[in-house]
């Protein structure tokens, strides 16, 4: 784990040979309505050759440990509805929420 500029926390998973086979990037976010802190999982990737070996689950479990150490009360992320392979993993460690995500472009000058 490494924490860097902008509050990002980077996690990596390595195989027995020491090669990186997965990564996860987390960042802190304020939750004013509950006066609490959360961690947002911005990116997660598992090398194709390592998929199905528990890399994503290990990264998510480590993210939960980081959240506890940081005093955060949630780790949150989004994924595509058709990302069925990843969602099978996510469903084992987290609860799907009813929220719908929107993106708005910045105003033109």
Backbone as CSV, one residue per row, in Angstrom:
resi,resn,N_x,N_y,N_z,CA_x,CA_y,CA_z,C_x,C_y,C_z
1,UNK,0.841,-1.177,0.000,0.000,0.000,0.000,0.878,1.229,0.000
2,UNK,0.477,2.220,-0.772,1.158,3.509,-0.718,0.124,4.609,-0.790
3,UNK,0.315,5.641,0.004,-0.571,6.797,-0.011,0.204,7.963,-0.575
4,UNK,-0.400,8.648,-1.518,0.326,9.708,-2.176,-0.452,10.999,-2.255
5,UNK,-0.002,11.845,-3.144,-0.608,13.140,-3.374,-2.080,12.974,-3.712
6,UNK,-2.894,13.944,-3.346,-4.328,13.969,-3.591,-5.095,12.927,-2.782
7,UNK,-4.468,12.309,-1.810,-5.170,11.359,-0.967,-5.398,10.007,-1.596
8,UNK,-4.752,9.722,-2.705,-4.902,8.410,-3.330,-4.129,7.353,-2.553
9,UNK,-4.685,6.176,-2.502,-4.045,5.035,-1.862,-3.949,3.945,-2.922
10,UNK,-2.751,3.477,-3.175,-2.551,2.452,-4.186,-2.272,1.102,-3.560
11,UNK,-2.969,0.089,-4.037,-2.748,-1.288,-3.599,-2.280,-2.102,-4.807
12,UNK,-1.359,-3.006,-4.585,-0.944,-3.918,-5.647,-0.959,-5.341,-5.119
13,UNK,-1.221,-6.257,-6.032,-1.144,-7.687,-5.726,-0.007,-8.255,-6.558
14,UNK,0.811,-9.062,-5.920,1.942,-9.678,-6.624,1.823,-11.198,-6.537
15,UNK,2.361,-11.865,-7.560,2.361,-13.322,-7.543,3.607,-13.833,-6.825
16,UNK,3.794,-15.137,-6.836,4.913,-15.755,-6.120,6.274,-15.287,-6.634
17,UNK,6.322,-14.901,-7.900,7.575,-14.424,-8.486,7.816,-12.935,-8.241
18,UNK,6.854,-12.273,-7.613,6.987,-10.858,-7.328,6.468,-9.949,-8.428
19,UNK,5.855,-10.515,-9.463,5.296,-9.704,-10.547,3.933,-9.147,-10.132
20,UNK,3.664,-7.910,-10.492,2.370,-7.293,-10.203,1.308,-7.949,-11.078
21,UNK,0.254,-8.449,-10.441,-0.835,-9.097,-11.169,-2.175,-8.387,-10.956
22,UNK,-2.183,-7.367,-10.115,-3.411,-6.621,-9.888,-3.132,-5.320,-9.172
23,UNK,-4.064,-4.382,-9.331,-3.932,-3.095,-8.642,-5.297,-2.533,-8.328
24,UNK,-5.323,-1.688,-7.331,-6.536,-0.969,-6.946,-6.136,0.416,-6.471
25,UNK,-6.883,1.425,-6.909,-6.645,2.807,-6.502,-7.843,3.301,-5.707
26,UNK,-7.573,3.755,-4.504,-8.604,4.250,-3.599,-8.369,5.722,-3.318
27,UNK,-9.438,6.429,-3.010,-9.300,7.816,-2.542,-10.353,8.082,-1.479
28,UNK,-9.996,8.962,-0.580,-10.906,9.334,0.499,-11.975,10.286,-0.036
29,UNK,-13.180,10.194,0.533,-14.206,11.185,0.224,-15.030,11.455,1.476
30,UNK,-15.463,12.696,1.588,-16.265,13.104,2.741,-17.710,12.688,2.532
31,UNK,-18.360,12.320,3.622,-19.780,11.969,3.613,-20.488,12.903,4.599
32,UNK,-20.719,14.157,4.192,-21.247,15.167,5.119,-22.576,14.784,5.769
33,UNK,-23.449,14.103,5.045,-24.760,13.783,5.624,-24.666,12.798,6.786
34,UNK,-23.555,12.060,6.854,-23.369,11.136,7.973,-22.158,11.506,8.829
35,UNK,-21.568,12.650,8.529,-20.386,13.111,9.256,-19.325,12.015,9.312
36,UNK,-19.083,11.416,8.153,-18.137,10.310,8.116,-17.248,10.399,6.872
37,UNK,-16.361,9.439,6.784,-15.404,9.349,5.680,-15.628,8.034,4.963
38,UNK,-15.475,8.046,3.645,-15.547,6.827,2.857,-14.320,6.705,1.983
39,UNK,-14.115,5.520,1.438,-13.068,5.308,0.444,-13.748,4.941,-0.857
40,UNK,-13.313,5.570,-1.937,-13.857,5.307,-3.258,-12.835,4.519,-4.056
41,UNK,-13.250,3.402,-4.607,-12.400,2.565,-5.442,-12.509,3.092,-6.867
42,UNK,-11.508,3.862,-7.282,-11.522,4.460,-8.613,-11.202,3.449,-9.705
43,UNK,-10.220,2.636,-9.496,-9.769,1.691,-10.512,-9.380,0.378,-9.851
44,UNK,-9.681,-0.699,-10.540,-9.172,-2.000,-10.125,-8.919,-2.801,-11.395
45,UNK,-7.791,-3.492,-11.419,-7.420,-4.275,-12.589,-6.709,-5.537,-12.138
46,UNK,-7.057,-6.643,-12.780,-6.352,-7.905,-12.582,-5.814,-8.340,-13.937
47,UNK,-4.549,-8.705,-13.992,-3.953,-9.183,-15.240,-4.752,-10.373,-15.749
48,UNK,-5.006,-10.433,-17.052,-5.815,-11.531,-17.611,-5.337,-12.918,-17.188
49,UNK,-4.045,-13.132,-17.138,-3.519,-14.452,-16.769,-3.785,-14.797,-15.304
50,UNK,-4.075,-13.802,-14.474,-4.290,-14.035,-13.039,-5.770,-14.041,-12.664
51,UNK,-6.646,-13.812,-13.622,-8.080,-13.762,-13.314,-8.572,-15.138,-12.875
52,UNK,-9.453,-15.129,-11.883,-9.979,-16.369,-11.336,-9.129,-16.947,-10.220
53,UNK,-8.035,-16.267,-9.893,-7.123,-16.772,-8.859,-7.314,-16.071,-7.511
54,UNK,-8.327,-15.215,-7.403,-8.586,-14.543,-6.136,-7.911,-13.194,-5.962
55,UNK,-7.302,-12.668,-7.026,-6.592,-11.384,-6.936,-7.559,-10.262,-6.590
56,UNK,-8.663,-10.156,-7.312,-9.626,-9.078,-7.063,-10.195,-9.177,-5.650
57,UNK,-10.518,-10.378,-5.227,-11.040,-10.560,-3.871,-10.013,-10.124,-2.833
58,UNK,-8.768,-10.475,-3.045,-7.714,-10.070,-2.104,-7.576,-8.554,-2.071
59,UNK,-7.634,-7.904,-3.224,-7.537,-6.444,-3.266,-8.726,-5.796,-2.561
60,UNK,-9.916,-6.330,-2.774,-11.098,-5.779,-2.110,-11.043,-5.985,-0.604
61,UNK,-10.572,-7.115,-0.167,-10.437,-7.359,1.280,-9.403,-6.419,1.888
62,UNK,-8.323,-6.165,1.158,-7.315,-5.216,1.647,-7.896,-3.804,1.684
63,UNK,-8.714,-3.452,0.697,-9.379,-2.145,0.706,-10.257,-2.006,1.943
64,UNK,-10.949,-3.069,2.330,-11.778,-3.037,3.535,-10.920,-2.837,4.786
65,UNK,-9.748,-3.454,4.817,-8.832,-3.259,5.948,-8.323,-1.825,5.994
66,UNK,-7.997,-1.270,4.835,-7.543,0.120,4.774,-8.659,1.037,5.261
67,UNK,-9.883,0.771,4.839,-11.018,1.583,5.279,-11.137,1.571,6.795
68,UNK,-11.005,0.402,7.385,-11.083,0.306,8.847,-9.961,1.109,9.499
69,UNK,-8.758,0.994,8.965,-7.615,1.718,9.535,-7.764,3.229,9.370
70,UNK,-8.418,3.651,8.293,-8.620,5.081,8.017,-9.813,5.660,8.763
71,UNK,-10.617,4.800,9.374,-11.825,5.267,10.040,-12.977,5.502,9.074
72,UNK,-12.892,4.956,7.875,-13.955,5.095,6.883,-15.061,4.084,7.183
73,UNK,-16.284,4.430,6.809,-17.375,3.499,7.075,-17.930,2.841,5.822
74,UNK,-17.295,3.065,4.664,-17.730,2.413,3.432,-16.594,2.432,2.416
75,UNK,-16.531,1.402,1.593,-15.728,1.399,0.375,-16.747,1.320,-0.750
76,UNK,-16.694,2.275,-1.670,-17.718,2.380,-2.708,-17.069,2.357,-4.082
77,UNK,-17.755,1.747,-5.043,-17.290,1.775,-6.430,-18.476,1.576,-7.360
78,UNK,-18.238,1.843,-8.635,-19.246,1.587,-9.659,-18.657,0.619,-10.679
79,UNK,-19.529,-0.059,-11.378,-19.109,-0.926,-12.473,-20.220,-0.951,-13.503
80,UNK,-19.902,-1.402,-14.675,-20.899,-1.506,-15.734,-21.868,-2.643,-15.434
81,UNK,-23.126,-2.452,-15.798,-24.142,-3.474,-15.560,-23.792,-4.781,-16.263
82,UNK,-23.113,-4.697,-17.401,-22.790,-5.909,-18.160,-21.423,-6.503,-17.805
83,UNK,-20.799,-5.999,-16.749,-19.501,-6.518,-16.302,-19.746,-7.734,-15.399
84,UNK,-20.344,-8.755,-15.979,-20.832,-9.881,-15.183,-19.721,-10.649,-14.481
85,UNK,-18.586,-10.799,-15.116,-17.480,-11.539,-14.494,-17.022,-10.853,-13.205
86,UNK,-16.803,-9.547,-13.282,-16.388,-8.807,-12.089,-17.510,-8.756,-11.058
87,UNK,-18.738,-8.621,-11.511,-19.854,-8.515,-10.574,-20.039,-9.786,-9.751
88,UNK,-19.664,-10.928,-10.292,-19.728,-12.165,-9.499,-18.796,-12.064,-8.291
89,UNK,-17.642,-11.459,-8.497,-16.694,-11.240,-7.390,-17.267,-10.206,-6.433
90,UNK,-17.734,-9.089,-6.965,-18.243,-8.005,-6.123,-19.413,-8.468,-5.264
91,UNK,-20.289,-9.291,-5.841,-21.457,-9.768,-5.096,-21.083,-10.616,-3.888
92,UNK,-19.896,-11.180,-3.892,-19.450,-12.005,-2.773,-18.919,-11.176,-1.600
93,UNK,-18.475,-9.941,-1.871,-17.832,-9.149,-0.815,-18.569,-7.848,-0.488
94,UNK,-19.558,-7.472,-1.306,-20.222,-6.180,-1.112,-21.694,-6.290,-1.482
95,UNK,-22.454,-5.272,-1.120,-23.879,-5.215,-1.444,-24.107,-4.227,-2.579
96,UNK,-24.843,-4.672,-3.580,-25.226,-3.777,-4.672,-26.188,-2.729,-4.121
97,UNK,-26.062,-1.493,-4.600,-26.933,-0.424,-4.122,-27.964,-0.070,-5.199
98,UNK,-29.017,0.646,-4.819,-30.032,1.050,-5.803,-29.697,2.349,-6.532
99,UNK,-28.533,2.925,-6.292,-28.202,4.228,-6.862,-27.881,4.138,-8.347
100,UNK,-28.266,5.177,-9.071,-27.969,5.331,-10.490,-26.927,6.429,-10.620
101,UNK,-25.926,6.207,-11.447,-24.833,7.165,-11.595,-25.064,8.087,-12.787
102,UNK,-24.743,9.370,-12.629,-24.837,10.362,-13.696,-23.482,11.020,-13.879
103,UNK,-23.148,11.423,-15.106,-21.983,12.226,-15.411,-22.430,13.503,-16.090
104,UNK,-21.904,14.639,-15.638,-22.207,15.919,-16.259,-20.913,16.567,-16.720
105,UNK,-20.905,17.074,-17.935,-19.721,17.730,-18.475,-19.575,19.114,-17.853
106,UNK,-18.330,19.576,-17.681,-18.114,20.934,-17.182,-18.686,21.961,-18.157
107,UNK,-19.038,23.099,-17.636,-19.570,24.173,-18.465,-18.503,24.695,-19.411
108,UNK,-18.914,25.059,-20.618,-17.990,25.652,-21.577,-17.738,27.098,-21.185
109,UNK,-16.530,27.562,-21.429,-16.193,28.958,-21.088,-16.826,29.930,-22.014
